[in-house]
Amino acid sequence: MDIEDLSALNQDGCRVLLMLIEGLTMVLGFAFAMFVVVSVVCAACDFFGDTRQSARRRTKHASEVRAYETLNAHANLEYSLDQRTKRGATSSIQ
């Protein structure tokens, strides 16, 4: 092989190598762009999903608190009436 043939092969090899690097760069760039898009969408879904879910929890929790407060008020009223009845019964016995 002559030097001219080797030089032509070297130039063709460089072109192929540059095209390979360019193709690889495009594929990696596209993959990175898709990764960024998916990450942003997942972060948005996570953020808005938590706020929506916590609002549901808050309303459920508030209704449970209201039920607890109602039962607690009822129990306190019964206890208060029992105490008044006991005081009235004790004072009339003495």
ABEGO torsion letter per residue (X at the ends): XBAAAAAAAAAAAAAAAAAAAAAAAAAAAAAAAAAAAAAAAAAAAAAAAAAAAAAAAAAAAAAAAAAAAAAAAAAAAAAAAAAAAAAAAAAAAX
